Amino acid sequence: MHTVAQLGCDGVLIDARRELRPAEISDTGLRQLRKMLDDLNLRVGAVAFPTRRGLGSSEDLQRRVEASIDAMRFASKLGARILICTLGGLAEAADDPQRAILADVLATLSTQSHRLGVSLAAQAGDTGPQTLADFLATLPEGTLGLDLHPGQLVTHGISPQEFVSTVGQHVAHVHAVDAVSDLAGGGSTEVELGRGSVDFPALMGQLEEYSYRDWLTIERRHSNQPVEDIGNAVKFLRSL
């Protein structure tokens, strides 16, 4: 966190499943964490709770829902307003039973999110933007937002700009991650922000049309010089 502050960031994203689990931090530890954030003039922009299975998968569903609610409580205690979750694959057929399961789960989580002041932002994997738009149109307004992760979209062969054009009004959080398509092996390779195939100036312009004013979270997982890359990413985003 000291490094993040020195790089000129405004806050951090905390992974509540793989980095700092709610059950493993005491109230005293939580107070110390909040004090460190205050001392460094940082905020928790969002809390991520990635799961192996999506919210529409019936296997171990109750445990996954309860763990997601615990993560929301954790986010609320840290002052974060966004919980990033895993939507999982979404059936294209409107009458598919999986959609009904997912809608019920989201209704339960939405009730808790409104009570705790923490909104859901789902990562949708390889689900196409139009399929997402059709599903979101069946939910009560404010039930679910979306996490825009350009790097993941490139991996799945989805245009980030098409994603924003189709479901931009639902974007609640943005990952500032760049990538280039791997034409030989399929998928993509993460690269330094501004060096890949994602046109971030155009993307920011699109988000501006939807009055997006929330977080841009820089993520750099595959680099020999992550601190330098993140520092450059901060400067790049501020220049936009």
C-alpha positions as CSV (number, residue, x, y, z in Angstrom):
1,M,0.0,0.0,0.0
2,H,2.9,2.4,0.6
3,T,4.1,1.7,-3.0
4,V,0.6,2.3,-4.3
5,A,0.5,5.6,-2.5
6,Q,3.9,6.6,-3.8
7,L,2.7,5.9,-7.4
8,G,-0.1,8.4,-7.1
9,C,-3.0,6.1,-6.9
10,D,-6.2,7.1,-5.1
11,G,-7.1,3.6,-3.8
12,V,-6.8,-0.1,-4.0
13,L,-8.9,-3.1,-4.8
14,I,-8.8,-6.0,-2.3
15,D,-9.4,-9.6,-3.2
16,A,-11.4,-11.1,-0.4
17,R,-11.0,-14.7,-1.6
18,R,-7.3,-15.0,-2.4
19,E,-5.6,-12.1,-0.6
20,L,-7.4,-11.0,2.5
21,R,-10.3,-13.2,3.6
22,P,-12.9,-11.7,5.9
23,A,-12.8,-14.6,8.3
24,E,-9.1,-14.3,8.7
25,I,-9.0,-10.6,9.9
26,S,-10.1,-9.6,13.3
27,D,-11.8,-6.3,14.3
28,T,-8.5,-5.0,15.5
29,G,-6.8,-6.0,12.2
30,L,-9.6,-4.2,10.3
31,R,-9.1,-1.0,12.4
32,Q,-5.4,-1.1,11.7
33,L,-6.0,-1.6,8.0
34,R,-8.4,1.3,7.9
35,K,-5.9,3.5,9.8
36,M,-3.1,2.6,7.3
37,L,-5.4,3.5,4.4
38,D,-6.3,6.8,6.1
39,D,-2.6,7.6,6.8
40,L,-1.7,7.0,3.2
41,N,-4.8,8.9,1.9
42,L,-6.1,5.8,0.1
43,R,-9.5,4.3,-0.2
44,V,-10.7,0.8,-1.0
45,G,-12.2,1.3,-4.4
46,A,-13.7,-2.1,-4.6
47,V,-13.6,-5.6,-3.1
48,A,-13.3,-8.6,-5.4
49,F,-14.8,-12.0,-4.6
50,P,-14.0,-14.3,-7.6
51,T,-15.4,-17.8,-7.4
52,R,-14.6,-20.9,-9.5
53,R,-18.3,-21.3,-10.4
54,G,-20.7,-18.6,-11.4
55,L,-23.7,-17.4,-9.5
56,G,-26.0,-19.4,-11.8
57,S,-24.4,-22.8,-11.1
58,S,-26.5,-24.9,-8.7
59,E,-23.5,-26.8,-7.3
60,D,-22.6,-25.6,-3.8
61,L,-24.8,-22.6,-4.5
62,Q,-26.0,-21.8,-0.9
63,R,-22.4,-21.7,0.4
64,R,-21.4,-19.5,-2.5
65,V,-24.2,-17.1,-1.8
66,E,-23.4,-16.9,1.9
67,A,-19.7,-16.3,1.2
68,S,-20.7,-13.5,-1.2
69,I,-22.8,-11.8,1.4
70,D,-19.9,-12.1,3.9
71,A,-17.7,-10.4,1.3
72,M,-20.3,-7.7,0.9
73,R,-20.2,-7.0,4.7
74,F,-16.4,-6.9,4.5
75,A,-16.6,-4.4,1.7
76,S,-19.0,-2.3,3.6
77,K,-16.7,-2.2,6.7
78,L,-13.9,-1.0,4.5
79,G,-16.0,1.7,2.9
80,A,-16.0,0.1,-0.5
81,R,-19.2,0.6,-2.6
82,I,-18.5,-2.2,-5.2
83,L,-18.2,-6.0,-4.9
84,I,-16.9,-7.6,-8.0
85,C,-18.4,-11.1,-8.4
86,T,-18.3,-13.9,-11.0
87,L,-21.4,-14.2,-13.1
88,G,-20.3,-17.3,-15.0
89,G,-21.7,-18.5,-18.3
90,L,-25.1,-17.2,-19.2
91,A,-27.5,-19.4,-21.2
92,E,-28.7,-17.7,-24.3
93,A,-32.3,-19.1,-24.2
94,A,-34.5,-16.8,-22.2
95,D,-36.4,-19.8,-20.7
96,D,-33.3,-21.8,-19.7
97,P,-33.7,-22.9,-16.0
98,Q,-30.2,-21.6,-15.3
99,R,-31.4,-18.0,-15.9
100,A,-34.1,-18.5,-13.3
101,I,-31.6,-19.8,-10.7
102,L,-29.3,-16.8,-11.4
103,A,-32.2,-14.3,-11.2
104,D,-33.2,-15.7,-7.8
105,V,-29.6,-15.5,-6.5
106,L,-29.2,-12.0,-7.7
107,A,-32.5,-11.0,-6.0
108,T,-31.2,-12.3,-2.7
109,L,-27.8,-10.6,-3.1
110,S,-29.4,-7.4,-4.3
111,T,-31.5,-7.1,-1.1
112,Q,-28.3,-7.4,1.0
113,S,-26.3,-5.0,-1.3
114,H,-28.9,-2.3,-0.9
115,R,-28.9,-2.8,2.9
116,L,-25.1,-2.6,3.1
117,G,-24.6,0.1,0.5
118,V,-22.4,-2.2,-1.7
119,S,-23.3,-2.7,-5.4
120,L,-22.6,-5.9,-7.4
121,A,-20.4,-5.6,-10.5
122,A,-20.2,-8.9,-12.3
123,Q,-17.5,-10.3,-14.5
124,A,-19.3,-12.0,-17.4
125,G,-16.5,-14.1,-18.9
126,D,-17.2,-15.1,-22.4
127,T,-20.9,-14.1,-22.5
128,G,-21.6,-11.8,-25.4
129,P,-22.8,-8.2,-24.7
130,Q,-26.1,-8.6,-26.4
131,T,-26.9,-11.7,-24.3
132,L,-26.0,-9.8,-21.2
133,A,-28.2,-6.8,-22.3
134,D,-31.2,-9.1,-22.8
135,F,-30.7,-10.7,-19.4
136,L,-30.2,-7.4,-17.6
137,A,-33.4,-6.1,-19.1
138,T,-35.3,-8.8,-17.2
139,L,-34.0,-7.7,-13.8
140,P,-35.3,-4.9,-11.6
141,E,-33.2,-1.8,-12.1
142,G,-30.1,-1.6,-9.9
143,T,-30.0,-5.4,-9.3
144,L,-26.7,-5.9,-11.1
145,G,-23.9,-3.8,-12.6
146,L,-21.0,-5.0,-14.7
147,D,-17.2,-5.0,-14.4
148,L,-15.6,-3.9,-17.6
149,H,-12.4,-5.9,-18.0
150,P,-10.9,-5.2,-21.5
151,G,-8.2,-7.7,-21.1
152,Q,-10.6,-10.6,-20.4
153,L,-12.8,-9.4,-23.3
154,V,-9.9,-9.5,-25.7
155,T,-9.2,-13.1,-24.5
156,H,-12.7,-14.1,-25.4
157,G,-12.7,-12.4,-28.7
158,I,-15.1,-9.7,-27.6
159,S,-14.6,-6.1,-28.6
160,P,-14.4,-3.8,-25.5
161,Q,-15.9,-1.0,-27.5
162,E,-18.8,-3.2,-28.6
163,F,-19.3,-4.2,-25.0
164,V,-19.5,-0.6,-23.8
165,S,-21.8,0.4,-26.8
166,T,-24.2,-2.4,-25.8
167,V,-24.2,-2.5,-22.0
168,G,-22.3,0.7,-21.1
169,Q,-25.1,2.0,-18.9
170,H,-24.6,-1.0,-16.6
171,V,-20.8,-0.6,-16.1
172,A,-20.1,-0.1,-12.4
173,H,-16.4,-0.8,-12.3
174,V,-13.5,-0.7,-14.9
175,H,-10.3,-2.8,-14.9
176,A,-7.6,-0.8,-16.7
177,V,-6.0,-3.9,-18.3
178,D,-4.6,-4.1,-21.8
179,A,-3.9,-7.1,-23.9
180,V,-3.0,-8.3,-27.4
181,S,-4.7,-11.3,-29.1
182,D,-2.6,-14.4,-29.4
183,L,-3.6,-15.5,-33.0
184,A,-1.4,-18.6,-32.9
185,G,-2.4,-20.0,-29.5
186,G,-5.8,-18.4,-29.0
187,G,-6.6,-16.2,-26.1
188,S,-4.5,-13.1,-25.4
189,T,-1.4,-11.8,-23.7
190,E,-1.5,-9.1,-21.1
191,V,0.7,-6.1,-21.9
192,E,1.5,-2.7,-20.4
193,L,-1.5,-0.3,-20.4
194,G,-1.6,1.6,-23.7
195,R,0.6,-0.9,-25.5
196,G,-2.1,-3.4,-26.5
197,S,-5.1,-3.6,-28.8
198,V,-7.5,-1.9,-26.4
199,D,-8.1,1.7,-27.5
200,F,-8.4,3.3,-24.0
201,P,-8.9,6.9,-25.2
202,A,-11.9,5.8,-27.3
203,L,-13.1,3.6,-24.4
204,M,-12.9,6.4,-21.9
205,G,-14.8,8.6,-24.4
206,Q,-17.6,6.0,-24.6
207,L,-17.8,5.7,-20.8
208,E,-18.0,9.5,-20.6
209,E,-21.2,9.3,-22.7
210,Y,-22.7,7.2,-19.8
211,S,-21.3,9.7,-17.2
212,Y,-19.1,7.0,-15.7
213,R,-17.4,8.5,-12.6
214,D,-16.2,5.4,-10.7
215,W,-13.0,3.5,-10.4
216,L,-10.4,2.5,-12.9
217,T,-8.4,-0.3,-11.3
218,I,-5.0,-1.0,-12.7
219,E,-4.0,-4.6,-12.7
220,R,-0.6,-6.0,-13.9
221,R,-0.1,-9.7,-13.3
222,H,2.5,-10.7,-15.8
223,S,5.4,-8.4,-15.8
224,N,9.1,-8.3,-14.8
225,Q,8.7,-4.7,-13.7
226,P,5.2,-4.3,-12.3
227,V,5.8,-1.2,-10.2
228,E,7.2,0.7,-13.1
229,D,4.4,-0.5,-15.3
230,I,1.7,0.5,-12.8
231,G,3.3,3.9,-12.4
232,N,3.3,4.4,-16.1
233,A,-0.4,3.3,-16.2
234,V,-1.3,5.9,-13.6
235,K,0.3,8.6,-15.7
236,F,-1.3,7.3,-18.9
237,L,-4.8,7.3,-17.3
238,R,-4.4,10.7,-15.8
239,S,-3.4,12.0,-19.3
240,L,-6.8,10.9,-20.6
